[in-house]
Amino acid sequence: MKNTLGDLNNHLFAQLERLGDEDLKGEALIEEIERGKAIGDVARNIVANGSLVLQAKRLSDDRMNADTKVPKMLEG
């Protein structure tokens, strides 16, 4: 599986379009809202994971620099 952040963006906009369908009513609308919540939760986790990977990469790139300041969230 080789999904990209662009693919995630496309999925989010497709979900937004489904939620904007004015013909969607009743149970179908409730199901689509629940699906939208689930997609949003997964998307938040994907973005948070990407952010963590980026932070780790930055920290790794700076490990040879003696002047590097440790992020406050890692101090302790």
C-alpha distances in whole Angstrom, upper triangle without the diagonal:
4,6,10,13,14,12,13,16,16,15,18,20,20,21,24,25,25,27,29,30,34,34,32,34,35,32,30,30,30,27,25,26,25,21,22,23,20,17,20,20,16,16,19,17,14,17,19,17,16,20,21,18,21,24,23,23,26,28,27,28,31,32,34,36,39,40,36,37,34,33,35,32,32,36,38
4,7,10,11,9,11,14,14,14,17,19,19,20,23,24,24,26,29,30,33,34,32,35,36,33,31,31,31,28,26,27,26,22,22,23,21,18,20,20,16,15,18,17,13,16,18,16,14,18,19,17,18,22,21,20,23,26,25,25,29,30,32,34,37,37,34,34,33,31,34,31,31,35,37
4,7,8,6,8,11,11,11,13,16,16,17,19,21,21,23,25,26,30,31,29,32,33,31,28,27,28,25,23,24,23,19,19,20,18,15,16,17,13,12,15,14,11,13,16,14,13,16,18,16,17,21,21,20,23,25,25,26,29,30,33,34,37,37,33,34,32,30,32,30,30,34,36
4,5,5,6,9,10,11,13,14,15,17,19,20,21,23,25,26,30,31,29,32,33,32,29,28,28,26,23,24,24,20,19,20,18,15,16,17,14,12,14,14,10,11,14,13,11,14,16,15,15,19,19,18,21,23,23,23,26,28,31,32,35,34,31,31,30,28,30,28,28,32,35
4,5,5,6,9,10,10,12,14,15,16,18,20,21,23,25,28,30,28,31,32,31,28,27,27,25,22,22,22,19,17,18,17,14,14,15,12,9,12,12,9,8,12,12,9,12,15,14,14,17,19,18,19,22,23,23,26,28,30,31,34,33,30,30,28,26,28,26,27,30,33
4,5,5,6,9,10,11,12,14,15,17,19,20,21,23,27,28,27,30,32,30,27,26,27,25,22,22,23,20,18,19,18,15,15,17,15,12,14,15,12,12,16,15,13,16,18,17,17,20,22,21,22,26,26,26,28,31,33,34,37,36,33,33,31,29,31,29,30,34,36
4,5,5,6,9,10,10,12,14,15,17,18,20,21,25,26,25,28,29,28,25,24,25,22,20,20,21,17,16,18,16,13,14,16,13,11,14,15,12,13,16,16,14,17,20,19,19,22,24,23,25,27,28,28,31,33,35,36,39,38,35,35,33,31,33,31,32,35,38
4,5,5,6,9,10,11,12,14,15,17,18,20,24,25,23,26,27,26,23,22,22,20,17,18,18,15,13,14,13,9,10,12,10,7,10,12,9,10,13,13,12,15,17,17,18,21,22,22,24,26,27,27,30,32,35,35,38,37,34,33,31,29,30,28,29,33,35
4,5,5,6,9,10,11,12,14,15,17,19,22,24,23,25,27,26,23,22,23,21,18,18,19,16,13,15,15,11,11,14,12,9,12,14,11,11,15,16,14,16,19,19,19,22,24,23,24,27,28,28,31,33,36,36,39,38,34,34,32,29,31,29,30,34,36
4,5,5,6,9,10,11,12,14,15,17,21,22,21,24,26,25,22,21,22,20,17,17,18,15,13,16,16,12,13,16,14,11,15,16,14,14,18,19,17,19,22,22,22,25,27,26,28,31,31,31,34,36,39,39,42,41,38,37,36,33,35,32,34,38,40
4,6,5,6,9,10,11,12,14,16,19,20,19,21,23,22,19,18,19,17,13,14,15,12,10,13,12,8,10,13,11,9,13,15,13,14,17,18,17,19,22,22,23,25,27,27,29,31,32,32,35,37,40,40,43,42,38,38,36,33,34,32,34,37,39
4,5,5,6,9,10,11,12,15,18,20,18,20,22,21,18,17,17,16,13,13,14,11,8,11,11,7,8,11,11,8,11,14,12,13,16,17,17,18,21,22,22,24,26,27,28,30,32,32,34,36,39,40,42,41,37,36,35,31,32,30,32,35,37
4,5,5,6,9,10,10,13,16,18,17,20,22,22,19,17,18,17,14,14,16,13,11,13,14,11,11,15,14,12,14,17,16,16,19,21,20,21,24,25,24,27,29,29,30,33,34,34,36,39,42,42,44,43,39,39,37,34,35,33,35,38,40
4,5,5,6,9,10,11,15,16,15,18,20,19,16,15,17,15,12,13,15,12,10,13,14,11,12,16,15,13,16,19,17,18,21,22,22,24,26,27,27,30,31,31,33,35,36,37,39,41,44,44,47,46,42,42,40,37,38,36,37,41,43
4,5,5,6,9,10,14,15,13,16,17,17,14,12,13,12,8,9,11,8,6,10,11,8,9,13,13,12,15,17,16,17,20,21,21,23,26,26,27,29,31,32,33,35,36,37,39,41,44,44,47,46,42,41,39,36,37,34,36,40,41
4,5,5,6,9,12,14,13,15,18,18,15,12,14,14,10,10,13,11,8,11,13,11,10,14,15,13,15,18,18,18,21,23,22,24,27,28,28,30,32,32,33,36,37,38,40,42,45,45,47,46,42,41,39,36,36,34,37,40,41
4,5,5,7,10,12,11,14,17,18,14,12,15,14,11,12,15,13,11,14,16,13,14,18,18,16,19,22,21,21,24,26,25,27,30,30,30,33,35,35,36,39,40,41,42,45,48,48,50,49,45,44,43,39,40,38,40,43,45
4,5,5,9,10,8,12,14,14,11,9,12,11,7,9,12,10,9,13,14,12,14,17,17,17,19,22,21,22,25,26,26,28,31,31,32,34,36,37,38,40,41,42,44,46,49,49,52,51,47,46,44,41,41,39,41,44,46
4,6,8,10,8,10,13,13,10,8,10,10,7,7,10,10,8,11,13,12,13,16,17,16,18,21,21,22,24,26,26,28,30,31,32,34,36,37,38,40,41,42,44,46,49,49,51,50,46,45,43,40,40,37,40,43,44
4,6,9,8,11,14,15,13,10,13,13,10,10,14,13,11,14,17,15,16,19,20,19,21,24,24,24,26,29,28,30,32,34,34,36,38,39,39,42,43,44,45,48,51,51,53,51,48,46,45,41,42,39,42,45,46
4,5,6,9,12,14,11,9,12,13,10,12,15,14,13,16,18,17,18,21,22,21,24,26,26,27,29,31,31,32,35,36,36,39,41,41,42,45,46,47,48,51,54,54,56,54,51,50,48,45,45,42,45,48,50
4,5,8,11,14,11,9,13,14,12,13,17,17,16,18,21,20,21,24,25,24,26,29,29,30,32,34,34,35,38,39,40,41,44,44,45,48,49,50,51,54,57,57,59,57,54,52,50,47,47,45,47,50,52
4,6,10,12,10,9,13,14,12,14,17,17,17,20,22,21,22,25,26,26,28,31,31,32,34,36,36,37,40,41,42,44,46,46,47,50,51,52,54,56,59,59,61,60,56,55,53,49,50,47,50,53,54
4,7,9,6,5,9,10,9,10,13,13,14,16,18,18,19,22,23,23,25,28,28,29,31,33,34,35,37,39,39,41,43,44,45,47,49,50,52,53,57,57,59,58,54,52,50,47,47,44,47,50,51
4,7,6,5,8,10,10,11,13,15,15,17,19,20,21,23,25,25,27,29,30,31,33,35,36,37,39,40,41,43,45,46,47,49,51,52,53,55,58,59,61,59,56,54,52,48,48,45,48,51,52
4,5,5,6,9,10,11,13,14,15,17,19,20,21,23,25,26,27,29,30,32,33,35,36,37,39,41,42,44,45,47,48,50,51,53,54,56,59,59,61,60,56,54,52,48,48,45,48,51,51
4,5,5,6,9,10,11,12,14,15,17,18,20,21,23,24,26,27,29,30,32,33,35,36,38,39,41,42,44,45,47,48,49,51,53,54,57,58,60,59,55,53,51,47,47,44,46,49,50
4,5,5,6,9,10,10,12,14,15,16,18,20,21,22,24,26,27,28,30,31,33,34,36,37,39,40,42,43,45,46,48,49,51,52,56,56,58,57,53,52,49,46,46,43,45,48,49
4,5,5,6,9,10,10,12,14,15,16,18,20,21,22,24,25,26,28,30,31,32,34,36,37,39,40,42,43,45,46,47,49,51,54,54,56,55,51,50,47,44,44,41,43,46,47
4,5,5,6,9,10,11,12,14,15,17,19,20,21,23,24,26,27,29,30,32,33,35,36,38,39,41,42,44,45,47,48,50,53,53,55,54,50,48,46,42,42,39,41,44,45
4,5,5,6,9,10,11,12,14,15,17,18,20,21,23,24,26,27,29,30,32,33,35,36,38,39,41,42,43,45,47,48,51,52,54,53,49,48,45,42,42,39,41,44,44
4,5,5,6,9,10,10,12,14,15,16,18,20,21,22,24,25,27,28,30,31,32,34,36,37,39,40,42,43,45,46,50,50,52,51,47,46,43,40,40,37,39,43,44
4,5,5,6,9,10,10,12,14,15,16,19,20,21,22,24,26,27,29,30,31,33,35,36,37,39,40,42,43,45,48,48,50,49,45,44,41,38,38,35,37,40,41
4,5,5,6,9,10,11,13,14,15,17,19,20,21,23,24,26,27,29,30,32,33,35,36,38,39,41,42,44,47,47,49,48,44,43,40,37,37,33,36,39,39
4,5,5,6,9,10,11,12,14,16,17,18,20,21,23,24,26,27,29,30,32,33,35,36,37,39,41,42,45,46,48,47,43,42,39,36,36,33,35,39,39
4,5,5,6,9,10,10,12,14,15,16,18,20,21,22,24,26,27,28,30,31,33,34,36,37,39,40,44,44,46,45,41,40,37,34,34,31,34,37,38
4,5,5,6,9,10,11,12,14,15,16,18,20,21,23,24,26,27,29,30,32,33,35,36,38,39,42,43,44,43,40,38,35,32,32,29,31,34,35
4,5,5,6,9,10,11,12,14,15,17,18,20,21,23,24,26,27,29,30,32,33,35,36,38,41,42,43,43,39,37,35,32,32,28,30,34,34
4,5,5,6,9,10,10,12,14,15,16,18,20,21,22,24,26,27,29,30,31,33,35,36,39,40,42,41,37,36,34,31,31,28,30,33,35
4,5,5,6,9,10,10,12,14,15,16,18,20,21,22,24,26,27,28,30,31,33,34,38,38,40,39,35,34,31,28,28,26,28,31,32
4,5,5,6,9,10,11,12,14,15,17,18,20,21,23,24,26,27,29,30,32,33,36,37,39,38,34,32,30,26,27,23,25,29,30
4,5,5,6,9,10,11,12,14,15,17,18,20,21,23,24,26,27,29,30,31,35,36,38,37,33,32,29,26,27,24,25,29,30
4,5,5,6,9,10,11,12,14,15,16,18,20,21,23,24,26,27,29,30,34,34,36,35,32,30,28,25,26,23,25,28,30
4,5,5,6,8,10,10,12,14,15,16,18,20,21,22,24,26,27,28,32,32,34,33,29,28,25,22,23,20,22,25,27
4,5,5,6,9,10,10,12,14,15,16,18,20,21,22,24,26,27,30,31,33,32,28,27,24,21,22,19,20,24,25
4,6,5,6,9,10,11,12,14,15,17,18,20,21,22,24,26,29,30,32,31,28,27,24,22,23,20,21,25,27
4,5,5,6,9,10,10,12,14,15,16,18,20,21,23,24,28,28,30,29,25,24,22,19,21,18,20,23,25
4,5,5,6,9,10,11,12,14,15,16,18,20,21,22,26,26,28,27,23,22,20,17,18,15,16,20,22
4,5,5,6,9,10,11,12,14,15,16,18,20,21,24,25,27,27,23,22,20,17,19,16,17,20,22
4,5,5,6,9,10,11,12,14,15,16,18,20,23,24,26,26,22,22,20,17,19,17,18,21,24
4,5,5,6,9,10,11,12,14,15,17,18,22,22,24,23,19,19,17,14,16,14,15,18,21
4,5,5,6,9,10,11,12,14,15,16,20,20,22,22,18,17,15,13,15,12,12,16,18
4,5,5,6,9,10,10,12,14,15,19,20,22,22,18,18,16,14,17,15,15,18,21
4,5,5,6,9,10,10,12,14,17,18,20,20,16,16,15,13,16,15,15,18,21
4,5,5,6,8,10,11,12,16,16,18,17,13,13,11,10,13,11,11,14,17
4,5,5,6,9,10,10,14,15,17,17,14,14,11,11,14,13,11,15,17
4,5,5,6,9,10,13,14,17,17,14,15,13,13,17,16,14,18,20
4,5,5,6,9,11,12,14,14,11,12,11,11,14,14,13,16,19
4,5,5,6,10,10,12,12,9,9,8,9,13,12,11,13,16
4,5,5,8,10,12,14,11,12,11,12,16,16,14,16,19
4,6,7,9,12,13,10,13,13,14,18,18,16,18,21
4,6,5,8,9,6,9,10,12,15,16,14,16,19
4,5,7,9,7,10,10,12,16,17,14,15,18
4,6,9,8,12,13,16,19,20,17,18,21
4,5,6,9,11,14,17,19,17,17,20
4,6,9,11,14,17,19,17,16,19
4,6,10,13,15,18,16,15,18
4,6,9,12,14,13,13,16
4,6,9,11,10,10,13
4,6,8,7,7,10
4,5,5,7,10
4,5,5,8
4,6,8
4,6
4
